[in-house]
């Protein structure tokens, strides 16, 4: 009898939650995170002993269900990543994007395979739209525009043509447009130099 009551209430409870679960798209979104392997298997331990090498913790990029919705893009002010251009970025023609912003606002929308390629050190070519002049947007594409991982887990966007008109201290904005699968760029404020 107790088993029947538990089954009845679990079905009743799940049916009461069903409209809530279906209406919340946040339960349907996925996000990337790292899975760390701190413990080794017996085989790995024996291999390390034979080779006289220390055990190294592993890190693997995985995709998990996200309990929170993806950050909403405000179309009036969509620039989720904002930063001031540094002298070094101008010289090398690469914009350094911090790990968190890249992970949360760009990689979140990519497939796991492409994200793993980037994480494993491969350059990923992206299309960038410069919408600084809204009436005349410029598209940068092909092998000249790449995103790659740096040694410190930050990422760099390389596009020498895009940085040719920028100055040290200029503020730029970026966001990944999931509708078009493009990176959007805009010069938000320009520092006037004498």
BAFI-3210 file (N, C-alpha, C; in Angstrom, 3 decimals, decimal comma, padded with zeros to 6 digits):
// residues 194
n [1|2|3|4|5|6|7|8|9|10|11|12|13|14|15|16|17|18|19|20|21|22|23|24|25|26|27|28|29|30|31|32|33|34|35|36|37|38|39|40|41|42|43|44|45|46|47|48|49|50|51|52|53|54|55|56|57|58|59|60|61|62|63|64|65|66|67|68|69|70|71|72|73|74|75|76|77|78|79|80|81|82|83|84|85|86|87|88|89|90|91|92|93|94|95|96|97|98|99|100|101|102|103|104|105|106|107|108|109|110|111|112|113|114|115|116|117|118|119|120|121|122|123|124|125|126|127|128|129|130|131|132|133|134|135|136|137|138|139|140|141|142|143|144|145|146|147|148|149|150|151|152|153|154|155|156|157|158|159|160|161|162|163|164|165|166|167|168|169|170|171|172|173|174|175|176|177|178|179|180|181|182|183|184|185|186|187|188|189|190|191|192|193|194]
n.u [000,822|001,919|003,892|002,271|001,034|003,283|004,083|001,776|001,782|004,250|003,796|001,657|002,953|004,932|003,331|002,173|004,379|005,045|003,948|005,441|008,089|008,084|007,518|009,746|012,462|015,012|015,787|016,341|018,609|022,112|025,390|028,921|031,470|034,238|035,441|037,194|039,699|040,857|041,503|043,221|043,074|043,705|045,315|046,443|047,923|049,798|051,121|052,294|054,072|055,765|056,870|058,034|056,889|055,093|051,664|049,242|046,637|043,671|041,847|038,800|036,700|033,272|029,732|026,912|023,585|022,084|021,066|020,310|019,083|020,540|022,589|020,678|020,400|020,376|018,967|019,113|021,356|023,622|026,223|028,004|030,589|032,902|035,678|038,746|041,119|044,476|047,959|049,642|047,814|047,171|049,649|050,214|047,901|045,870|043,117|042,744|040,633|039,066|038,939|036,460|034,483|034,715|034,035|031,454|029,938|030,530|031,611|029,601|027,550|028,487|029,109|029,949|032,106|033,524|034,167|035,838|037,951|038,990|039,728|041,710|043,825|043,682|043,234|040,258|038,377|036,416|033,604|033,458|031,500|031,799|030,074|030,288|029,814|026,667|025,083|026,777|027,986|030,959|032,385|034,539|036,234|037,073|040,376|041,810|040,671|040,657|039,999|041,735|043,141|045,000|048,089|047,456|044,824|043,099|041,638|042,331|041,469|042,276|042,761|044,067|043,281|040,937|041,868|043,361|042,364|042,092|042,833|045,007|043,301|040,756|037,357|035,797|033,101|031,803|029,860|028,475|026,430|023,887|021,956|022,966|025,392|027,778|030,440|029,942|031,085|031,874|032,987|032,859|033,638|035,882|039,200|040,532|043,489|046,277]
n.v [-001,189|001,216|001,564|001,975|004,430|006,116|005,969|007,073|009,735|010,614|010,582|012,424|014,721|015,077|015,607|017,992|019,644|019,515|021,493|023,714|022,862|022,500|025,058|026,494|027,427|027,435|025,007|023,616|024,576|024,358|024,353|024,933|023,407|022,579|019,331|017,906|015,522|014,203|011,874|008,863|005,911|002,425|001,362|003,698|004,580|002,505|002,756|005,273|004,654|002,797|004,351|006,283|008,837|011,728|011,813|013,526|015,792|015,683|017,601|018,148|019,398|019,626|019,294|020,486|020,443|023,548|025,266|027,838|030,459|031,307|034,235|037,080|038,882|042,198|043,982|046,718|047,507|045,513|044,795|042,651|042,079|044,319|046,427|048,240|049,209|048,151|049,143|047,024|045,315|046,768|046,815|044,081|043,334|041,832|041,115|040,684|038,617|038,104|034,975|034,286|035,937|035,092|032,408|032,521|034,246|033,713|031,053|029,528|029,400|027,828|024,651|021,600|020,241|022,190|023,937|022,302|021,999|024,601|024,805|022,877|024,099|024,743|027,115|028,898|029,894|032,776|034,785|038,260|041,060|044,434|046,866|049,548|051,815|051,971|052,042|051,208|048,428|046,429|043,413|040,991|038,140|034,645|033,140|035,208|036,133|034,995|033,091|032,185|030,158|031,349|030,948|031,445|030,799|032,786|034,277|035,086|037,349|037,588|039,977|041,915|043,879|044,883|046,164|048,246|050,865|051,663|053,154|053,422|053,037|053,299|052,307|049,249|047,099|043,795|040,998|037,715|036,782|034,654|034,132|034,612|033,418|034,906|037,071|040,122|043,446|046,637|049,990|051,725|054,046|056,579|057,529|060,639|061,634|063,817]
n.w [000,000|000,808|-001,131|-003,399|-002,731|-002,658|-005,344|-006,545|-005,493|-006,485|-009,241|-009,360|-008,373|-010,347|-012,574|-011,808|-011,890|-014,542|-016,482|-015,622|-016,025|-018,810|-019,702|-018,988|-020,633|-019,806|-018,798|-021,018|-022,156|-022,857|-021,470|-021,512|-019,570|-017,414|-016,730|-014,235|-013,726|-010,997|-009,734|-010,315|-012,362|-011,645|-013,665|-014,770|-012,567|-012,342|-014,809|-014,491|-012,418|-013,687|-015,747|-014,243|-013,791|-012,649|-011,571|-013,431|-013,163|-015,089|-017,528|-019,013|-021,531|-021,271|-021,895|-020,211|-018,821|-018,372|-015,557|-015,412|-017,504|-020,712|-021,018|-021,688|-024,722|-025,106|-027,527|-027,905|-026,576|-027,030|-026,306|-024,763|-024,052|-023,123|-023,584|-023,097|-025,482|-025,555|-025,759|-026,538|-027,793|-030,049|-031,378|-031,972|-033,226|-032,129|-030,116|-026,721|-025,004|-021,980|-020,124|-018,775|-020,041|-022,721|-022,488|-021,383|-023,071|-025,736|-026,435|-025,315|-027,177|-029,194|-030,877|-029,171|-030,295|-031,843|-029,790|-028,249|-030,035|-030,082|-027,382|-027,286|-028,509|-031,193|-033,838|-034,395|-037,019|-037,424|-038,377|-038,439|-037,865|-038,274|-036,898|-036,413|-037,991|-038,537|-040,848|-042,827|-042,517|-041,985|-043,097|-041,819|-042,653|-043,090|-043,134|-041,995|-039,690|-036,563|-033,628|-030,750|-028,133|-025,377|-023,480|-020,809|-020,402|-021,255|-024,209|-027,654|-030,216|-033,449|-035,886|-037,995|-039,829|-038,690|-036,403|-037,361|-037,477|-034,876|-031,655|-028,775|-025,758|-026,812|-026,540|-027,036|-028,126|-027,983|-029,085|-029,383|-031,969|-031,891|-033,771|-036,328|-036,183|-035,927|-034,878|-033,418|-033,637|-032,299|-032,248|-029,410|-028,018|-028,958|-028,474|-028,719|-030,171|-030,167]
ca.u [000,000|002,820|004,507|001,267|000,881|004,479|003,993|000,701|002,209|005,340|003,178|000,905|003,904|005,579|002,355|002,010|005,568|005,231|003,833|006,548|009,293|007,962|007,513|011,053|013,451|016,336|016,137|016,701|019,863|023,331|026,560|030,184|032,209|035,355|035,411|038,567|039,966|041,923|041,821|043,672|042,698|044,810|046,186|047,195|048,908|050,877|051,864|053,132|055,172|056,700|057,553|058,591|056,343|054,037|050,279|048,782|045,179|043,193|040,755|038,088|035,557|032,033|028,516|025,937|022,346|022,228|019,884|019,985|019,015|021,683|022,466|019,844|021,058|019,547|019,257|019,415|022,736|023,982|027,670|028,233|032,014|033,404|037,052|039,573|042,224|045,801|049,038|050,092|046,797|047,311|050,897|050,147|046,661|045,057|042,352|042,701|039,314|039,212|038,382|035,049|033,645|034,727|033,297|030,036|029,225|030,845|031,685|028,305|026,679|029,150|028,974|030,984|033,281|034,288|034,682|036,977|039,066|039,559|040,336|042,902|044,886|043,468|042,609|038,921|038,051|035,089|033,238|033,233|030,842|032,071|028,867|030,545|028,967|025,530|024,557|027,750|028,774|032,051|032,538|035,868|036,001|038,133|041,521|042,427|040,003|040,681|039,969|042,583|043,372|046,335|048,692|046,894|043,395|042,343|041,537|042,672|040,826|043,258|042,254|044,880|042,495|039,963|042,538|044,166|041,822|041,882|043,892|045,109|042,270|039,428|036,515|035,082|032,125|031,665|028,940|028,231|025,036|023,564|021,060|023,754|026,676|028,849|030,873|029,621|032,086|031,546|033,794|031,903|034,160|037,184|040,073|041,123|044,897|046,796]
ca.v [000,000|002,373|001,715|002,558|005,853|006,830|006,052|008,022|011,107|011,000|010,896|013,670|015,805|015,312|016,224|019,386|020,373|019,404|022,780|024,577|022,375|022,724|026,488|027,081|027,038|027,350|023,615|023,053|025,136|023,658|025,215|024,204|023,510|021,651|018,190|017,647|014,168|014,252|010,521|008,030|004,499|001,530|001,278|004,960|004,585|001,578|003,361|006,347|004,020|002,196|005,438|007,191|010,176|012,072|011,821|014,869|015,893|015,957|018,567|017,899|020,260|018,866|020,097|020,107|021,219|024,787|025,562|029,245|030,761|031,993|035,686|037,687|039,923|043,392|044,458|048,154|047,603|044,095|044,613|041,915|042,167|045,676|046,558|049,305|048,688|048,424|049,373|045,724|044,787|047,508|046,413|042,716|043,159|040,810|041,558|039,675|038,542|037,283|033,630|034,223|036,542|034,222|031,187|032,796|034,991|033,263|029,596|028,976|029,215|026,960|023,220|021,061|019,890|023,404|024,438|021,456|022,346|025,844|024,488|022,057|024,897|025,059|028,396|028,755|031,059|033,333|035,964|039,416|042,220|045,715|047,684|050,888|052,639|051,062|052,023|050,574|047,445|045,768|042,024|040,410|036,702|033,790|032,803|036,383|036,409|033,753|033,091|031,110|030,132|031,759|030,096|031,728|030,458|033,831|034,016|036,249|037,499|038,244|040,578|043,122|044,894|045,455|047,011|049,292|052,201|051,868|053,795|052,998|053,647|053,186|051,272|048,472|046,152|042,562|039,955|036,655|036,769|033,249|034,031|034,594|032,768|035,870|037,933|041,515|044,359|048,057|050,981|052,431|055,396|056,777|058,479|061,575|061,903|064,996]
ca.w [000,000|000,899|-002,450|-004,289|-002,385|-003,112|-006,792|-006,871|-005,223|-007,387|-010,530|-009,181|-008,252|-011,632|-013,484|-011,392|-012,323|-015,982|-017,196|-015,227|-016,702|-020,245|-019,989|-018,703|-021,630|-019,192|-018,602|-022,303|-022,642|-022,467|-021,336|-021,427|-018,320|-017,376|-015,828|-013,813|-013,244|-010,002|-009,296|-011,432|-012,326|-011,283|-014,843|-014,860|-011,478|-012,690|-015,917|-013,921|-011,674|-014,648|-016,475|-013,245|-014,045|-011,688|-012,057|-013,770|-013,216|-016,448|-017,653|-020,260|-021,781|-021,410|-021,994|-019,193|-018,827|-017,617|-014,750|-015,604|-018,938|-021,316|-020,867|-022,722|-025,510|-025,247|-028,880|-027,870|-026,094|-026,974|-026,148|-023,526|-023,755|-023,351|-023,117|-023,645|-026,281|-024,994|-026,734|-027,037|-028,705|-031,301|-032,033|-032,513|-033,981|-031,479|-028,960|-025,670|-024,383|-020,768|-020,136|-018,396|-021,076|-023,894|-022,155|-021,103|-024,109|-027,102|-026,545|-024,906|-028,340|-030,160|-030,654|-028,300|-031,105|-032,161|-028,517|-027,874|-030,933|-029,559|-026,093|-027,523|-029,101|-032,612|-034,160|-034,968|-037,848|-037,177|-039,158|-037,571|-038,467|-037,635|-037,076|-035,880|-038,855|-038,666|-042,211|-043,712|-041,751|-042,698|-042,697|-041,862|-042,620|-043,629|-042,288|-041,375|-038,421|-035,793|-032,168|-030,253|-026,695|-024,953|-022,455|-019,487|-020,508|-021,937|-025,645|-028,468|-031,515|-034,317|-037,124|-038,145|-040,551|-037,762|-035,419|-038,007|-037,222|-033,438|-030,876|-027,384|-024,921|-027,423|-025,939|-028,049|-027,621|-028,749|-028,651|-030,354|-032,387|-032,164|-034,927|-037,565|-035,872|-036,202|-033,789|-033,732|-033,101|-032,462|-031,538|-028,556|-027,786|-029,584|-027,793|-029,688|-029,892|-030,842]
c.u [000,875|003,483|003,549|001,093|002,088|004,462|002,955|001,163|003,369|004,802|002,428|001,862|004,555|004,611|002,082|003,192|005,731|005,063|004,974|007,824|009,254|008,067|008,870|012,074|014,836|016,749|016,568|018,040|021,039|024,443|027,792|030,803|033,347|035,100|036,862|038,684|041,144|042,383|042,192|043,186|043,936|045,819|047,043|048,270|050,102|051,737|052,794|054,312|056,228|057,520|058,234|058,183|055,247|052,662|049,847|047,260|044,756|042,046|040,113|036,887|034,335|030,858|027,517|024,674|022,541|020,950|019,430|019,939|020,292|021,501|021,664|020,616|020,066|019,889|019,527|020,845|023,283|025,418|027,982|029,694|032,457|034,818|037,745|040,784|043,551|046,818|049,494|049,099|046,872|048,539|050,769|048,865|045,775|044,391|042,315|041,328|039,443|038,447|036,879|034,141|033,579|033,871|031,804|029,300|029,516|030,764|030,366|027,430|027,279|028,840|030,127|032,251|034,147|034,912|035,896|038,185|039,772|040,312|041,632|043,997|044,737|042,884|041,245|038,607|036,609|034,853|032,916|032,576|031,191|030,874|029,039|029,748|027,776|024,985|025,481|028,576|029,839|032,177|033,987|035,689|037,200|039,243|042,158|041,802|039,892|040,601|040,858|042,809|044,807|046,823|048,061|045,381|042,528|042,335|041,914|041,917|041,820|042,578|042,946|044,087|041,522|040,622|043,294|043,642|041,634|043,087|043,890|044,059|040,880|038,643|035,734|034,083|032,037|030,491|028,781|026,746|024,660|022,644|021,852|025,082|027,858|029,207|030,626|030,577|031,604|032,527|032,814|032,343|035,587|037,962|040,714|042,554|045,347|047,921]
c.v [001,266|002,642|002,355|004,047|006,664|007,006|007,083|009,464|011,544|011,338|012,217|014,855|016,117|015,953|017,664|020,229|020,399|020,734|023,735|024,161|022,660|024,204|027,133|026,573|026,901|025,904|022,951|023,571|024,329|024,686|024,349|024,437|022,500|020,556|017,856|016,228|014,181|012,863|009,671|006,592|003,678|001,432|002,531|005,044|003,699|002,124|004,456|005,765|003,465|003,269|006,437|008,646|010,469|012,042|013,265|014,854|016,276|016,947|018,346|018,833|019,385|019,828|019,575|020,938|022,424|025,056|027,000|029,543|031,445|033,493|036,274|038,796|041,058|044,014|045,963|048,405|046,180|043,787|043,981|041,950|043,574|045,748|047,718|048,670|049,104|048,620|048,055|045,135|045,478|047,011|045,044|042,446|042,049|041,390|040,428|039,759|037,628|035,958|033,632|034,770|035,662|032,994|031,444|033,397|034,547|031,738|028,930|028,624|028,279|025,499|022,754|020,740|021,099|023,972|023,630|021,734|023,596|025,577|023,705|022,798|025,220|026,456|028,107|030,034|031,488|034,491|037,083|040,521|043,444|046,617|049,065|051,916|051,765|050,964|051,298|049,557|046,792|044,343|041,584|038,902|035,939|033,559|033,982|036,741|035,102|034,025|031,938|031,274|030,532|030,854|030,274|031,495|031,610|033,481|035,271|036,193|038,237|038,697|041,926|044,230|045,614|046,447|048,173|050,699|052,521|052,511|053,240|053,752|053,638|052,083|050,579|047,558|044,960|041,759|038,941|036,667|035,332|033,071|033,893|033,853|033,634|036,618|039,370|042,423|045,781|048,895|051,837|053,859|055,471|057,837|059,356|061,888|063,103|064,663]
c.w [000,000|-000,451|-003,438|-004,025|-002,852|-004,628|-007,206|-006,674|-006,121|-008,772|-010,442|-009,142|-009,596|-012,623|-013,100|-011,868|-013,836|-016,718|-016,871|-015,963|-018,197|-020,573|-019,767|-019,700|-021,013|-018,966|-019,898|-022,810|-022,101|-022,297|-021,195|-020,053|-018,376|-016,354|-015,508|-013,280|-012,298|-009,571|-010,497|-011,255|-011,949|-012,429|-014,982|-013,777|-011,811|-013,828|-015,410|-013,142|-012,617|-015,343|-015,549|-013,528|-013,029|-012,359|-012,279|-013,831|-014,634|-016,403|-019,016|-020,356|-022,026|-021,495|-020,967|-019,367|-017,916|-016,858|-014,925|-017,092|-019,416|-021,129|-022,030|-023,418|-025,693|-026,599|-028,936|-027,401|-025,924|-026,573|-024,795|-023,102|-024,120|-022,818|-023,785|-024,327|-025,650|-026,120|-027,354|-028,042|-030,059|-032,077|-032,690|-033,309|-033,440|-030,236|-027,946|-024,996|-023,171|-020,864|-019,868|-019,491|-022,326|-023,648|-022,046|-022,293|-025,540|-027,196|-026,163|-026,108|-029,389|-029,871|-029,776|-029,082|-031,421|-030,888|-028,068|-028,756|-030,440|-028,265|-026,261|-028,281|-030,565|-032,756|-034,771|-035,732|-037,578|-038,138|-038,182|-038,389|-037,641|-037,928|-036,443|-036,676|-039,232|-040,087|-043,189|-042,901|-042,623|-042,165|-042,873|-041,705|-043,152|-042,629|-041,595|-040,029|-037,645|-034,302|-031,726|-028,760|-026,408|-023,821|-021,076|-019,426|-020,994|-023,422|-026,406|-029,779|-032,385|-035,601|-037,291|-038,834|-039,620|-036,817|-036,042|-037,716|-035,756|-032,781|-029,461|-026,567|-025,522|-026,711|-027,042|-027,352|-028,554|-028,218|-029,769|-030,678|-032,749|-033,375|-036,220|-037,406|-036,287|-034,930|-034,230|-032,964|-033,295|-031,645|-030,745|-028,246|-028,290|-028,805|-028,850|-029,279|-030,721|-031,774]
res [x|x|x|x|x|x|x|x|x|x|x|x|x|x|x|x|x|x|x|x|x|x|x|x|x|x|x|x|x|x|x|x|x|x|x|x|x|x|x|x|x|x|x|x|x|x|x|x|x|x|x|x|x|x|x|x|x|x|x|x|x|x|x|x|x|x|x|x|x|x|x|x|x|x|x|x|x|x|x|x|x|x|x|x|x|x|x|x|x|x|x|x|x|x|x|x|x|x|x|x|x|x|x|x|x|x|x|x|x|x|x|x|x|x|x|x|x|x|x|x|x|x|x|x|x|x|x|x|x|x|x|x|x|x|x|x|x|x|x|x|x|x|x|x|x|x|x|x|x|x|x|x|x|x|x|x|x|x|x|x|x|x|x|x|x|x|x|x|x|x|x|x|x|x|x|x|x|x|x|x|x|x|x|x|x|x|x|x|x|x|x|x|x|x]
***
